[in-house]
Structures are given as C-alpha cells and as structure tokens.
Amino acid sequence: MTATQKPRKRIRFSTVMDHIVLTLGALFMLVPMLMVFQLSTVPDAEIIQRGPSLNIGDQLDDNFVKAMFEASGFSGENTGVSMLINSFILGIGFAVGKIILGMMAAYAIVYFRLRFATLAFWAIFTTLLLPLEVRILPSYEIVQSLGMLNTYQGLIIPLIASATATFFFRQFFLSVPEELVAAARIDGAGPVKFFIDILVPLSRTMIAAMFIIMFVYGWNQYLWPTMITTEEDMYTLVRGIKQIIQVFEGTNLPEYGRGNLLALIAVIPPVLIVVFFQSWFVKGLTESDK
Amino acid sequence: MKRALFSNIWLPVALLLPQLVIIAVFFYWPAGYAVQSSFYLQDPFGFGSTFVGTGNYESLFRNNEYLKIANFTLWFTVIVTFFSLAIALILAVKADRVIRGAKTYRTLLMWVYAVAPPVAGFIAVIMFNQSWGPLTEFFALFGYRFQVGVNFNDTAFAMILTSIWKQVPVNFIFFLSGLQSIPRSVREAALIDNRSASGRFWTVTFPLLAPTGFFLLIINITYALFDTFGIVDTVVKGEPGNNPMTLVYKVYVDGFRGNDLGGSSAQSVVLMALVLALTFVQFRLVERRIHYT
C-alpha cells in the first residue's frame, strides 16, 4: 500500500525506514542463535578467556562427536543421540496420537447422531480451558501410581489429554460439504469407508498443518518431561538443557562448546520444519486458534 | 450441524472412547484430585492427611512470600505482554508494507517460534554470563555491574527480555495474517481519505486489527503465566533462592520439591480459577469480535 500519489523522495525515505526496522528486528531474533553457533565452534579455553566473538573456530566436528556420542550426566547414560531419539519419539508420538484421537472424536461428534453427543462434546471441550501446568502435581501422582514414570506412555499420553486437535478437526469437518455424505451413501459407502477414503484424504492439508504445530509443541515440552523422566536415558534434548547449565555452574572448566552445540541441536529440527513448511504452519496456527 | 448423518450406534462410541478415557484419567481425575487435596493437610512423611477446610487457602493469602510472587507475576505478565505485542505489531506493519525481501523478513522474524523456552533461557544464561557475557559487558560500558541470579531486578530483567524474545514471533504471525486479511478496497479507500500514513494506521488499520489484538492479549497472558516456566527455571538455574519466580514455578517448587501437596494444590486451584476467568473474558471478546468482521 505504498502511496503512489506521494512525491518520490518521501516514499524512498519511508521504505528505507521500513527496511531498517525490519533488519533490526531480524537481528534481534537471529544474533543470540548465531552466538550459540559461534560458541560451539571454538575451544572451551577461548570461551572462558574472552567469551563470544566473531571468530569461527574449527572445533565444530570435535564438539559434535562429544555432544552426540560421549556419555554425560551422573549415570553416564545420556548421549546426544539418545536424547535426540527421545525428542523425536516425544514429538512424533505426541503429534500422531493427538491427530488420530482428535480426528476420530471429531468424526464421531460431527457425523453421527448420538444421544450423549452434547455431554461428550462438553466433556472434551472443557479440557481446552485448563493447561497441564495448573494440574501438574496431581497428574504426576496419578502417572506415578499407574507405574508410568520413566516410560514413553507416561511422557506422551497425559500431554494428549486435551482437545485442541479435536476442536480443530471439528471446525474443519463442519466446513466439508454435506452432499459428500449423501453421495457416498448412494454409492454404498459405509461410515468407515467414507472416513478413510473420503474424509481423511480431504483433510490432508489440515493434518499436515496440525502435525507441524503439534510436533513442535511436543518436542519443546519441558515441565512435564522434567517431572516424569528421572532416569537419564529417558531425557529429551529440551529436558537436558537444565542439566547442561548445572554442569556449567559446577565445574572449573565447563564444556561450553559441547553444551552450546547440544542447545543448537535441540533447536534445529523444529526450526527447520517451521521454516520449510511455513505456509501450512501459518495457516494451521492462525486458523486453529479462532 | 450436519443433516446427512450416519445412524450407526456403536461406531461413534468406539471412536470417542479413546479420547474420553484419556481425558477422564489424565484430565478430570487430576483436576478433581487437585481440588480435593487443596482441602487437606498432607503429612510430610506420607502417613495420611487431615481435613483442614479452607485452611490451605487462608495460609496462602496470609503468606507474604506468596503475595510477593503473585505481585511479581502480575508485573512480569503486564510487561512481557505489552512489549511482545508492541514490537510484533511494529514489525508486522513494516513487513506488510515492504515488497522487496518480504518473504525473507517473514522467515527471519518467525523462526524463533520453534525455539523451546528453556533453550531461550539457556541463551540468556550465556548472554548474561558473569565474566564474559556480551550483555553483561554491554551494561558494564555504563558502569553497571549486571548480576543475573544474584540481584533480584537483574534476574527479572533477563527473564522478561528472554520471554519477550520468545513471544514476538507468535504475535508477529497473527498480526501479519490479520493485516493481510484487510481487503484491498478498504486500504485504497483509506488512502484517498487520509494522506498521512500514521493517520491511516490509527484510524483504519489499528481498529481493524483490534479483534486480533484482543485475542492475542489472552494468548500472551496465558503464555506469560504458564509457558515461561522453562525460561524461569533455566534463568534461575533451578535454584529459586531469593530470585524472582512466577506462580506456576511456585506450584512446582512447593509441590514437587517441598512435598507440600495441600498448599501446592490450593495454588493450582487458584491458577485454575484465574485461567477460567481469562477464558470467560476471551469468550466475551470472541463474541464481540464477530461484530467487527
């Protein structure tokens, strides 16, 4: 919406201002992460002497080997690889679980005549109101009494107990033309066939958008994994961050390079997904929250 | 509602069952348990509990430390919400206006969405390192000795700055999509009516963005209250001490570390009430939102 009626000079000035502000904003976002990268390329001794600098060192591969394959922690069981695997299990398990349960429940609510539909609807949608953080301690006790501490089920299932995906798919299913059901019936398709052959393929974009949002959400979980996983071989990367900081504090020659590289590895997968599937992600985010 | 429905009876029940079982066990049970145990005083050694009525709540609101934390949480929430909304709005307006490099700017301004809060806290710990942190050195230029983890205000500043950094991208995405949904015809009409760009912004763009803004206000308050846990925990390095903390962090510290189930549950219930109140406000605003569009 640049004003075409305005004198040329003025337009230039405001455009330059726009670019300056945007560049400053981009730097505000980017510089901290570039610093983390720089710190993971130089020797620890250099960091201890002079901190972050513009010097890109040659320690990246060394630090990578240390971060990924050398065991750390108290029990010596968590390597970067094991944390990375746990993070993927949490992210993918959470996203897939949430999408499958959400689609099933939304399908039942939208496409079937149910006697207790209203009750089920409210029982499910009340869960949108209270985040896990406010009922964290009783949730922990229940998971503990079910013997699910330090298990993937205990990590993932309680996080799934909310209706965001159900709500999202309900909205989407309501916007699908009704004639489709009628047509499918005439062709002799039952509800299962209709769901799998028509509705699921129609929802592909929505599923992709949900998957990205839910994967990032699951990957970035911190409080719940902190409580549920006490054994180091169950740690995710994000869960392990605090330990890295505590190791920094407690030692004379902290392994800054390794720590920074682990932080970088914890960030790369979700960032890549968000950046590469930007349009789906933005669509899913701005439409699901309405 | 759909008119062409299937009339199967058992299939929808089977479809709903997994979702209902999970929320019954991991949502309603813990929520009810929290309410119940907020009325009991737990024996510290695990030998049963005694009913104390509203005792836990009364001691909560008479506890100076709790009130101090509530006060800090309020200021923290106000400051984080205001600045992350304001910065994101400015950036979104500019990003909506530029033509060259628009897509690059958009990517560079939104990727932080995917960074986990504790990683953001980790970066703050590095930035404010006592002996060589770049931001510590920056403040030293002005003769101020910045001490995160030691000085209450310094730690609060680091938490707030980090929380804003982490939240700007979400607001940016929503504001930009709000701006891009303003119809061309409205923009062109505004251009004829009002020659000054700032005049157009305040009389046309800003009111049209207000519904997005209201919605984001609630999202940001919820973020500052709950999702900043990872930032608080990493910036204080897991050692609360005399450091600032938010209400959610206090629930965690008292319940998980201090083993005070009753007191921690009462705090959880207070937070639940707060969230319910916010949700109520949100629903009211969403109703109003419809009138705008």
Chai-1 contact restraints between the chains, C-beta under 6 A:
chainA,res_idxA,chainB,res_idxB,connection_type,confidence,min_distance_angstrom,max_distance_angstrom,comment,restraint_id
A,M1,B,R187,contact,1.0,0.0,6.0,A-B,restraint_1
A,D18,B,K94,contact,1.0,0.0,6.0,A-B,restraint_2
A,D18,B,R97,contact,1.0,0.0,6.0,A-B,restraint_3
A,D18,B,V98,contact,1.0,0.0,6.0,A-B,restraint_4
A,V21,B,K94,contact,1.0,0.0,6.0,A-B,restraint_5
A,L22,B,K94,contact,1.0,0.0,6.0,A-B,restraint_6
A,L22,B,Y105,contact,1.0,0.0,6.0,A-B,restraint_7
A,G25,B,L91,contact,1.0,0.0,6.0,A-B,restraint_8
A,G25,B,L109,contact,1.0,0.0,6.0,A-B,restraint_9
A,A26,B,L108,contact,1.0,0.0,6.0,A-B,restraint_10
A,M29,B,V112,contact,1.0,0.0,6.0,A-B,restraint_11
A,P32,B,I123,contact,1.0,0.0,6.0,A-B,restraint_12
A,G51,B,W132,contact,1.0,0.0,6.0,A-B,restraint_13
A,P52,B,P134,contact,1.0,0.0,6.0,A-B,restraint_14
A,L101,B,P18,contact,1.0,0.0,6.0,A-B,restraint_15
A,L101,B,Q19,contact,1.0,0.0,6.0,A-B,restraint_16
A,M104,B,L15,contact,1.0,0.0,6.0,A-B,restraint_17
A,A105,B,L16,contact,1.0,0.0,6.0,A-B,restraint_18
A,A105,B,Q19,contact,1.0,0.0,6.0,A-B,restraint_19
A,Y107,B,L15,contact,1.0,0.0,6.0,A-B,restraint_20
A,A108,B,P12,contact,1.0,0.0,6.0,A-B,restraint_21
A,A108,B,L15,contact,1.0,0.0,6.0,A-B,restraint_22
A,A108,B,L16,contact,1.0,0.0,6.0,A-B,restraint_23
A,V110,B,K2,contact,1.0,0.0,6.0,A-B,restraint_24
A,Y111,B,L5,contact,1.0,0.0,6.0,A-B,restraint_25
A,Y111,B,F6,contact,1.0,0.0,6.0,A-B,restraint_26
A,F112,B,F6,contact,1.0,0.0,6.0,A-B,restraint_27
A,F112,B,P12,contact,1.0,0.0,6.0,A-B,restraint_28
A,R113,B,L5,contact,1.0,0.0,6.0,A-B,restraint_29
A,R113,B,S7,contact,1.0,0.0,6.0,A-B,restraint_30
A,L114,B,P12,contact,1.0,0.0,6.0,A-B,restraint_31
A,A120,B,L16,contact,1.0,0.0,6.0,A-B,restraint_32
A,T127,B,I23,contact,1.0,0.0,6.0,A-B,restraint_33
A,T127,B,F27,contact,1.0,0.0,6.0,A-B,restraint_34
A,L129,B,T279,contact,1.0,0.0,6.0,A-B,restraint_35
A,L130,B,M272,contact,1.0,0.0,6.0,A-B,restraint_36
A,L130,B,V275,contact,1.0,0.0,6.0,A-B,restraint_37
A,P131,B,F226,contact,1.0,0.0,6.0,A-B,restraint_38
A,E133,B,F226,contact,1.0,0.0,6.0,A-B,restraint_39
A,E133,B,V248,contact,1.0,0.0,6.0,A-B,restraint_40
A,V134,B,S268,contact,1.0,0.0,6.0,A-B,restraint_41
A,V134,B,L271,contact,1.0,0.0,6.0,A-B,restraint_42
A,V134,B,M272,contact,1.0,0.0,6.0,A-B,restraint_43
A,R135,B,P30,contact,1.0,0.0,6.0,A-B,restraint_44
A,R135,B,A31,contact,1.0,0.0,6.0,A-B,restraint_45
A,R135,B,A34,contact,1.0,0.0,6.0,A-B,restraint_46
A,L137,B,G255,contact,1.0,0.0,6.0,A-B,restraint_47
A,L137,B,S264,contact,1.0,0.0,6.0,A-B,restraint_48
A,P138,B,P30,contact,1.0,0.0,6.0,A-B,restraint_49
A,P138,B,Y33,contact,1.0,0.0,6.0,A-B,restraint_50
A,P138,B,A34,contact,1.0,0.0,6.0,A-B,restraint_51
A,S139,B,P30,contact,1.0,0.0,6.0,A-B,restraint_52
A,I142,B,W29,contact,1.0,0.0,6.0,A-B,restraint_53
A,I142,B,P30,contact,1.0,0.0,6.0,A-B,restraint_54
A,P158,B,F26,contact,1.0,0.0,6.0,A-B,restraint_55
A,I160,B,I22,contact,1.0,0.0,6.0,A-B,restraint_56
A,A161,B,I22,contact,1.0,0.0,6.0,A-B,restraint_57
A,A161,B,I23,contact,1.0,0.0,6.0,A-B,restraint_58
A,A161,B,F26,contact,1.0,0.0,6.0,A-B,restraint_59
A,A161,B,F27,contact,1.0,0.0,6.0,A-B,restraint_60
A,E178,B,K2,contact,1.0,0.0,6.0,A-B,restraint_61
A,E178,B,R3,contact,1.0,0.0,6.0,A-B,restraint_62
A,E178,B,A4,contact,1.0,0.0,6.0,A-B,restraint_63
A,V181,B,A4,contact,1.0,0.0,6.0,A-B,restraint_64
A,A182,B,A4,contact,1.0,0.0,6.0,A-B,restraint_65
A,P191,B,F6,contact,1.0,0.0,6.0,A-B,restraint_66
A,P191,B,N8,contact,1.0,0.0,6.0,A-B,restraint_67
A,P191,B,L11,contact,1.0,0.0,6.0,A-B,restraint_68
A,V216,B,A114,contact,1.0,0.0,6.0,A-B,restraint_69
A,N220,B,A116,contact,1.0,0.0,6.0,A-B,restraint_70
A,Y222,B,P118,contact,1.0,0.0,6.0,A-B,restraint_71
A,Y222,B,G230,contact,1.0,0.0,6.0,A-B,restraint_72
A,L223,B,F229,contact,1.0,0.0,6.0,A-B,restraint_73
A,V238,B,A116,contact,1.0,0.0,6.0,A-B,restraint_74
A,V238,B,P118,contact,1.0,0.0,6.0,A-B,restraint_75
A,I241,B,P118,contact,1.0,0.0,6.0,A-B,restraint_76
A,I241,B,V119,contact,1.0,0.0,6.0,A-B,restraint_77
A,I241,B,F122,contact,1.0,0.0,6.0,A-B,restraint_78
A,K242,B,T234,contact,1.0,0.0,6.0,A-B,restraint_79
A,K242,B,G238,contact,1.0,0.0,6.0,A-B,restraint_80
A,I245,B,V125,contact,1.0,0.0,6.0,A-B,restraint_81
A,I245,B,T234,contact,1.0,0.0,6.0,A-B,restraint_82
A,I245,B,K237,contact,1.0,0.0,6.0,A-B,restraint_83
A,A263,B,V119,contact,1.0,0.0,6.0,A-B,restraint_84
A,A263,B,F122,contact,1.0,0.0,6.0,A-B,restraint_85
A,A266,B,V119,contact,1.0,0.0,6.0,A-B,restraint_86
A,V267,B,V115,contact,1.0,0.0,6.0,A-B,restraint_87
A,V267,B,V119,contact,1.0,0.0,6.0,A-B,restraint_88
A,P270,B,A114,contact,1.0,0.0,6.0,A-B,restraint_89
A,V271,B,W111,contact,1.0,0.0,6.0,A-B,restraint_90
A,V271,B,A114,contact,1.0,0.0,6.0,A-B,restraint_91
A,V274,B,Y113,contact,1.0,0.0,6.0,A-B,restraint_92
A,V274,B,A114,contact,1.0,0.0,6.0,A-B,restraint_93
A,V275,B,T107,contact,1.0,0.0,6.0,A-B,restraint_94
A,V275,B,W111,contact,1.0,0.0,6.0,A-B,restraint_95
A,V282,B,I173,contact,1.0,0.0,6.0,A-B,restraint_96
A,T286,B,S177,contact,1.0,0.0,6.0,A-B,restraint_97
